[in-house]
Amino acid sequence: MISFKRLNLRPRMSALGLALAATALASGMVRADEPKGFLETIHKHVTLISTVPENGDQNPYALVVAPVSVGTIQKNDVLIGNFNNAANLQGLGTTIVDYNPTTKKLTTFAQIPRDLKECPGGVGLSTAMTMLKSGWVIVGSTPSNDGTTGTKGAGCMIVLDAQGKVAGTLGDANINDPWGNMAVIDNGSTATLFVSNAGFGVGGADGTPPVVKQSTIVRLDLTIADGKAPVVASQTVVAGGFGEQADKGVFLIGPTGLALGKNDVLYVSDAIGNRVTEIADATTRTTSAGVGRQVTADGLLQRPLAMTTAPNGHLLVTNGLNGKVVEIDPISGQQIYAQWIDTDKAQTPPGNGDLFGITMTPEGDGFYYVEDDVNTLVLAK
């Protein structure tokens, strides 16, 4: 009988390989099966509630998580602004609704007078909204009289108290259709708001409206005295020259997402340019940086809109032309991952035009977003 010796076919690791493996373990290098980004940890999307209040307002845009309990608002409530009225006309929405994650109920926090005289053109609540630690809610208005940009006004920033009552407005020649989600630094007695404006030089949407490179980012430095509404201590145009365009379907296209990063950098999602740029020295600069430095462009981006920062420092950006959210490493400029969070096939491609507002959960383990085609608030975890 011929006997066969079993061969050991396992490759032997060299001394150098063993040393490298030991070094990798000791230094905590990421394993191949560990997530490369935040979006890879998101597995569930739960529709929480309809965002339509009693007056029928539609098209939810702005999303803010309450930082404190005050007035009618509880800490960690989600405030949602509506851009359209009950007839689904853009730029005529006047309500902010309040979703309580504990009770799972929706209430109307504010219904602002449509013809607010201090706000040029009236009221149509945009994505520019924040709630400060002092309890004040500040929301942008990008108004229209008939749902088109042909009758739009310059709008303003509206200040509301914790009961949802109008306490004043912020606005001058530097504010023209405050459009995108704000980046905010809140120190209690002072605050800094970064606001994008998409209305300078934009007219009606007949035919194919031209792209106008006049959109700006304004820094508003506020002071907040005890019991007094915020006032503007100083303001600076920190960026400008972004493209903006009237559009029948979405009213305006312009820079929408703003997010602060390390080393005093402000990130801007430039929808017309299909890119994300960065503005250096955002809180201290005294002049405009123009459109800033390009971080990333094209690729997975399809008209980048709202933007927020994940716990790992990456940017999460919703797309306007499909139902995806894109994760970006702002340091390297790498587009890490895209997740299709709205797969509604009623649009082509699925989710086209459905996504707008996005904000992180208080725990940082997920994010809220709105699907404005069906007027719903969704939680991704």
C-alpha positions, -999 to 999 in steps of 0.1 A, spaced: 0 0 0 12 35 -9 8 60 19 3 97 13 16 124 36 -10 151 42 4 184 30 1 216 50 -12 240 24 -16 270 48 8 298 38 34 305 64 36 341 76 71 355 75 87 372 105 81 405 88 44 397 83 40 387 120 56 420 130 33 441 108 2 423 121 13 428 157 19 465 149 -16 468 133 -33 453 163 -13 475 188 -21 507 169 -58 499 166 -59 499 128 -94 495 113 -102 459 103 -115 452 68 -149 443 81 -153 475 102 -174 503 87 -155 530 68 -181 556 74 -212 565 94 -238 556 68 -227 519 69 -241 518 105 -275 529 94 -299 500 88 -335 512 95 -356 540 82 -388 545 102 -416 569 91 -425 588 123 -454 611 114 -471 633 88 -458 668 91 -491 685 78 -506 707 105 -543 717 108 -541 745 83 -529 721 56 -494 735 50 -471 712 30 -436 706 18 -415 703 50 -381 719 46 -364 729 78 -354 705 106 -341 714 140 -337 694 172 -345 715 203 -315 720 226 -335 729 257 -370 727 272 -387 760 273 -422 773 266 -442 747 246 -410 729 234 -394 700 251 -357 692 248 -350 669 218 -383 677 201 -380 680 163 -391 713 149 -402 712 112 -409 742 90 -433 741 60 -425 760 28 -459 754 9 -495 763 19 -525 740 18 -529 746 -20 -492 734 -24 -480 768 -35 -444 774 -28 -432 802 -6 -465 806 12 -461 781 41 -463 798 75 -462 770 101 -436 753 122 -447 720 137 -432 702 168 -428 664 169 -422 650 204 -403 617 202 -416 605 236 -453 611 231 -450 606 193 -474 635 188 -473 665 165 -484 700 175 -483 733 158 -456 754 174 -461 786 153 -484 799 127 -468 832 115 -490 859 99 -487 856 62 -484 894 56 -458 901 83 -450 937 74 -414 937 87 -406 909 62 -404 921 26 -428 900 5 -444 883 35 -438 848 48 -428 815 32 -407 794 56 -374 782 42 -348 757 54 -330 784 73 -340 776 109 -324 772 143 -334 771 180 -310 788 204 -301 777 240 -318 809 252 -351 795 238 -355 818 207 -363 802 174 -350 820 143 -364 810 109 -359 823 73 -386 835 50 -383 831 12 -418 843 2 -440 844 -29 -474 857 -36 -485 830 -61 -460 801 -56 -436 814 -83 -404 833 -82 -420 860 -104 -436 874 -73 -410 865 -47 -399 890 -20 -365 894 -4 -378 879 29 -361 881 62 -351 862 93 -380 859 118 -374 857 156 -400 837 176 -403 833 213 -407 799 230 -445 802 227 -442 806 189 -450 843 189 -432 867 166 -407 888 186 -390 906 157 -371 902 124 -335 903 113 -330 916 78 -313 943 57 -296 946 23 -275 915 30 -305 892 34 -323 882 2 -342 849 3 -325 831 32 -325 796 17 -304 768 32 -300 752 66 -280 774 89 -247 766 106 -248 779 142 -224 786 171 -244 791 202 -227 805 234 -259 814 252 -256 852 255 -241 854 220 -245 833 189 -232 832 153 -254 823 124 -243 815 89 -271 821 64 -271 814 26 -291 838 4 -304 827 -30 -325 856 -42 -301 883 -55 -308 890 -91 -332 861 -96 -364 868 -115 -392 846 -128 -390 810 -139 -404 813 -174 -385 794 -201 -350 784 -190 -340 810 -163 -304 820 -163 -279 810 -136 -270 841 -117 -237 840 -97 -247 863 -69 -256 840 -40 -239 848 -7 -232 834 27 -237 859 55 -224 857 91 -247 872 117 -231 878 151 -259 881 176 -261 893 212 -289 880 235 -297 899 267 -317 882 294 -354 882 284 -347 902 252 -349 890 216 -315 885 198 -301 915 180 -274 917 153 -242 931 167 -223 927 134 -227 910 100 -202 900 73 -205 885 39 -180 857 42 -186 841 8 -203 849 -25 -205 843 -62 -223 809 -59 -248 801 -87 -285 805 -81 -314 799 -104 -352 802 -105 -369 769 -110 -406 760 -114 -403 727 -96 -382 737 -66 -386 775 -66 -349 783 -62 -317 764 -67 -288 777 -48 -263 769 -20 -283 750 6 -262 731 31 -240 748 56 -219 729 83 -190 739 105 -158 718 107 -125 718 125 -101 747 123 -128 774 118 -139 760 84 -174 764 70 -186 738 44 -211 749 17 -231 726 -6 -232 744 -39 -262 729 -58 -255 746 -91 -218 737 -91 -226 701 -79 -199 704 -53 -190 710 -17 -166 739 -10 -150 752 22 -146 788 35 -116 793 57 -115 815 89 -153 815 89 -159 831 123 -131 857 120 -128 868 84 -138 903 75 -140 899 37 -156 874 13 -137 843 4 -157 840 -29 -168 804 -34 -139 791 -13 -118 760 -20 -134 729 -36 -136 699 -13 -153 675 -37 -175 675 -68 -196 653 -90 -193 616 -84 -221 605 -61 -233 641 -57 -265 649 -77 -274 685 -68 -263 685 -31 -288 701 -8 -291 700 30 -260 690 50 -251 680 85 -221 666 104 -219 630 116 -201 621 149 -170 610 129 -166 644 114 -178 634 80 -205 654 61 -239 639 52 -254 656 22 -288 649 7 -292 649 -31 -318 669 -49 -319 647 -81 -322 613 -65 -332 598 -31 -296 594 -18 -276 608 10 -239 610 5 -211 607 31 -180 628 25 -147 629 44 -141 667 43 -104 664 50 -95 641 21 -125 651 -1 -133 614 -5 -169 605 -12 -172 575 12 -206 561 6 -241 568 -6 -273 553 8 -306 554 -11 -329 566 17 -359 575 -5 -368 549 -31 -401 563 -42 -405 551 -78 -431 577 -85 -401 599 -94 -373 593 -119 -348 585 -106 -365 572 -74 -367 599 -47 -359 627 -72 -368 660 -55 -381 644 -23 -352 651 1 -344 684 18 -339 688 55 -315 666 75 -303 668 111 -286 644 135 -303 628 165 -292 641 199 -274 608 206 -256 610 173 -266 574 164 -288 584 135 -305 613 117 -339 627 110 -349 637 75 -381 648 56 -396 633 25 -414 664 12 -433 646 -16 -454 628 11 -449 653 39 -434 629 64 -407 629 91 -383 599 90 -358 586 115 -327 567 101 -307 546 126 
